Amino acid sequence: MNKQQTKRINRLLPNGKPRYIRCYDNLGETLDRYTVVYTGRYTHKTAGEFWDVCMNANPFHGIGIHGYSDHLIDRPTYSHLGKRIDFKDLPADCQELVLTDYKYLWDLDL
């Protein structure tokens, strides 16, 4: 990996945390408790659509539903998604799913 690639990865994934996401927890009001909205300029890869994923704590064996829209689903308000949380507060499997999506959207070959 060259210096430019390393710099790009550090910018997009500072300390291993995706920079361009927003995470929400509805505290169990629905089975898809967690929602992550992918933000930033990745829509070149998604035909102009914005992606999100709703999931329970076990998205690989339970609920892990990807959505897309022509706008960010948490703007202008996000109260319907729950409380805003940090990426580190997501369960481990949710973090893994989000990182996989994020690497795809941002063309990160790690």
LOMAR-135029 format. One line per field, with one value per residue: residue in one letter; x, y, z of N, C-alpha, C in turn. Coordinates in steps of 0.2 Angstrom, whole numbers, always signed. Each point is the difference from the previous one (the first is absolute). Example, Ala and Ser with C-alpha at 12.3 -4.5 7.8 and 13.67 -1.06 7.14 Angstrom:
2
residu (A / S)
npx (+66 / -2)
npy (-28 / +5)
npz (+39 / -4)
capx (-4 / +4)
capy (+6 / +6)
capz (+0 / +1)
cpx (+4 / -4)
cpy (+6 / +5)
cpz (+0 / +3)
//
This chain:
110
residu (M / N / K / Q / Q / T / K / R / I / N / R / L / L / P / N / G / K / P / R / Y / I / R / C / Y / D / N / L / G / E / T / L / D / R / Y / T / V / V / Y / T / G / R / Y / T / H / K / T / A / G / E / F / W / D / V / C / M / N / A / N / P / F / H / G / I / G / I / H / G / Y / S / D / H / L / I / D / R / P / T / Y / S / H / L / G / K / R / I / D / F / K / D / L / P / A / D / C / Q / E / L / V / L / T / D / Y / K / Y / L / W / D / L / D / L)
npx (+4 / -1 / +3 / -2 / +1 / +5 / +1 / -2 / +3 / +6 / -1 / -1 / +5 / -1 / +5 / -1 / -2 / -5 / +3 / -2 / -2 / -7 / +1 / -5 / -3 / -5 / +5 / +0 / -1 / +4 / -1 / +0 / +3 / +5 / +1 / +3 / +1 / +1 / +5 / +1 / +5 / -4 / -5 / +6 / +1 / -4 / +2 / +3 / -1 / -3 / +5 / -3 / +1 / -5 / +2 / +0 / +1 / -3 / +2 / +5 / -3 / -1 / +0 / +1 / -4 / +3 / +0 / -4 / +2 / -4 / -1 / +4 / -1 / +6 / -2 / -3 / -3 / +2 / -4 / -2 / +7 / -1 / +4 / +3 / +4 / +6 / +4 / +4 / -6 / +1 / -5 / +5 / -5 / -3 / +5 / +0 / -6 / +0 / +5 / -3 / -6 / +2 / +4 / -5 / -3 / +5 / -1 / -1 / +6 / -3)
npy (-6 / +5 / +5 / +1 / -7 / +0 / +5 / -3 / -6 / +3 / +4 / -6 / -3 / +6 / -3 / -2 / +6 / -2 / +4 / -2 / -1 / -2 / -1 / -4 / +1 / -4 / -3 / -3 / +6 / -2 / -6 / +5 / -1 / -2 / +6 / -1 / +7 / -2 / +5 / +6 / -1 / -5 / +4 / +2 / -3 / +4 / +3 / +3 / -6 / +1 / -3 / -4 / -2 / -4 / -1 / -6 / -3 / -4 / +5 / -4 / +0 / +7 / +6 / +1 / +6 / +0 / +6 / +3 / +6 / +4 / -1 / +4 / -6 / +3 / +3 / +5 / -5 / -2 / +4 / -2 / +2 / +4 / -2 / +5 / -5 / -2 / -1 / +2 / +3 / -1 / -5 / -5 / -4 / +4 / +1 / -6 / +0 / +5 / -3 / -6 / +3 / +2 / -6 / -3 / +3 / -1 / -6 / -3 / -2 / -3)
npz (+0 / -5 / +0 / -6 / -1 / +3 / -3 / -6 / +1 / +2 / -6 / -3 / +3 / +2 / +2 / -6 / +2 / -3 / -4 / -6 / +6 / +1 / +6 / +0 / +6 / -2 / +3 / -5 / -3 / -5 / -4 / -5 / +6 / -3 / -1 / -5 / +0 / -6 / +2 / -2 / -3 / +2 / -1 / -2 / +6 / +2 / -6 / +4 / +1 / +5 / +3 / +3 / +6 / +1 / +7 / +2 / +6 / -4 / -4 / +2 / +6 / +0 / +2 / -6 / +0 / -6 / +0 / -4 / -1 / -3 / +7 / +4 / +3 / +2 / -5 / +2 / +2 / +6 / +3 / -6 / +0 / +5 / +5 / -2 / -2 / +4 / -5 / +5 / +0 / -7 / +0 / +2 / +0 / +3 / +4 / +0 / +0 / +4 / +3 / -1 / +2 / +5 / +1 / -2 / +3 / +4 / -3 / +6 / -2 / +5)
capx (-4 / +4 / -1 / -6 / -6 / +0 / -3 / -8 / -3 / +0 / -5 / -7 / -1 / +4 / +0 / -4 / -7 / -3 / -1 / -6 / -6 / -3 / -3 / -6 / -2 / -7 / -1 / -4 / -7 / -1 / +5 / +6 / +1 / +6 / +0 / +6 / -1 / +7 / +0 / +6 / +0 / +1 / -5 / +2 / +0 / -7 / -5 / -3 / -4 / +3 / -1 / -1 / -1 / -4 / +2 / +0 / +7 / +2 / -2 / +2 / -4 / -7 / -3 / +4 / -4 / +2 / -5 / +3 / -5 / +3 / +2 / +2 / -7 / +0 / +0 / +2 / -1 / +2 / -4 / -4 / +5 / +2 / +5 / +7 / +5 / +6 / +2 / +2 / -6 / -3 / +3 / +5 / -2 / -2 / +6 / +3 / -5 / +1 / +7 / +0 / -4 / +4 / +6 / -3 / -3 / +6 / +5 / +6 / +2 / +4)
capy (+6 / +6 / +6 / +3 / -4 / +0 / +7 / -1 / -4 / +4 / +5 / -3 / -5 / +2 / -5 / -6 / +2 / +3 / +7 / +2 / -4 / +2 / -6 / +1 / -6 / +2 / -3 / -6 / +1 / -5 / -5 / +3 / +5 / +4 / +3 / +4 / +3 / +1 / +6 / +1 / +1 / -7 / -1 / -2 / -8 / -2 / +3 / +6 / -2 / +0 / -6 / -1 / -7 / -1 / -6 / -2 / -1 / -6 / +1 / -6 / -6 / +2 / +5 / +4 / +2 / +6 / +5 / +5 / +5 / +6 / +5 / -3 / -1 / +3 / +7 / +5 / -3 / -7 / -3 / -6 / -6 / -2 / +5 / +0 / -3 / +0 / -6 / -5 / -2 / -6 / -7 / -2 / -2 / +6 / +4 / -4 / +1 / +7 / +1 / -3 / +4 / +7 / -1 / +0 / +7 / +5 / -3 / -1 / -7 / -1)
capz (+0 / +0 / +5 / -2 / +2 / +7 / +2 / -1 / +5 / +7 / +0 / -1 / +6 / +6 / +6 / -2 / +0 / -6 / +1 / -3 / +2 / +6 / +3 / +5 / +4 / +3 / +7 / -1 / -2 / -5 / -1 / -3 / +5 / -2 / -7 / -2 / -7 / -4 / -2 / -4 / -8 / -3 / -4 / -7 / -1 / +1 / -4 / +3 / +6 / +7 / +3 / +7 / +2 / +6 / +2 / +7 / +3 / -4 / -7 / -5 / +1 / +3 / -5 / -3 / -6 / -3 / -3 / -5 / -1 / -4 / +5 / +6 / +3 / +7 / -1 / +5 / +7 / +1 / +6 / -1 / +0 / +6 / +3 / -3 / +4 / -4 / -3 / +5 / +4 / -3 / +1 / -5 / -7 / -3 / -2 / -5 / -5 / -2 / -3 / -6 / -4 / +0 / -4 / -7 / -2 / -1 / -4 / +5 / -1 / +6)
cpx (+4 / -2 / -7 / -6 / +0 / -3 / -7 / -3 / -1 / -6 / -7 / -1 / +5 / +0 / -4 / -8 / -2 / -2 / -7 / -6 / -3 / -4 / -6 / -2 / -7 / -2 / -5 / -8 / -2 / +5 / +6 / +2 / +5 / -1 / +7 / -1 / +7 / -1 / +6 / -1 / +1 / -5 / +2 / -1 / -8 / -5 / -3 / -4 / +4 / -2 / -1 / -1 / -3 / +1 / -2 / +8 / +3 / -1 / +1 / -5 / -7 / -2 / +6 / -2 / +3 / -5 / +4 / -5 / +3 / +3 / +2 / -6 / +0 / +1 / -7 / -1 / +2 / -4 / -3 / +5 / +2 / +5 / +7 / +5 / +6 / +1 / +2 / -5 / -4 / +3 / +5 / -2 / -3 / +6 / +3 / -4 / +1 / +7 / +0 / -3 / +5 / +6 / -3 / -2 / +6 / +6 / +7 / +1 / +5 / +1)
cpy (+6 / +5 / +3 / -4 / -1 / +7 / +0 / -4 / +3 / +5 / -3 / -4 / +2 / -4 / -6 / +2 / +3 / +8 / +2 / -4 / +4 / -6 / +2 / -7 / +2 / -3 / -6 / +1 / -4 / -5 / +2 / +6 / +5 / +3 / +3 / +3 / +2 / +7 / +2 / +0 / -7 / -1 / -2 / -8 / -2 / +3 / +6 / -1 / +0 / -7 / +0 / -8 / +0 / -7 / -2 / -1 / -5 / +1 / -6 / -6 / +2 / +6 / +5 / +2 / +6 / +4 / +5 / +6 / +6 / +5 / -4 / -1 / +3 / +7 / +2 / -2 / -7 / -4 / -6 / -6 / -1 / +5 / -1 / -3 / +0 / -7 / -5 / -3 / -5 / -7 / -1 / -2 / +6 / +4 / -4 / +1 / +7 / +1 / -3 / +4 / +7 / -1 / -1 / +7 / +5 / -3 / -1 / -7 / -1 / -8)
cpz (+0 / +5 / -1 / +2 / +8 / +3 / -1 / +5 / +7 / +0 / +0 / +6 / +6 / +6 / -2 / +0 / -6 / +1 / -2 / +1 / +6 / +3 / +5 / +3 / +2 / +6 / +0 / -1 / -5 / +0 / -3 / +4 / -3 / -8 / -1 / -7 / -2 / -3 / -5 / -8 / -3 / -6 / -7 / -1 / +1 / -4 / +3 / +7 / +7 / +3 / +8 / +1 / +7 / +2 / +7 / +2 / -4 / -7 / -5 / +1 / +2 / -5 / -2 / -7 / -3 / -3 / -4 / -1 / -4 / +5 / +6 / +5 / +7 / -1 / -3 / +7 / +0 / +6 / -2 / +0 / +7 / +3 / -4 / +4 / -5 / -3 / +5 / +4 / -3 / +2 / -5 / -7 / -4 / -3 / -6 / -7 / -3 / -3 / -7 / -6 / -2 / -5 / -7 / -2 / -1 / -4 / +4 / -1 / +6 / +1)
//
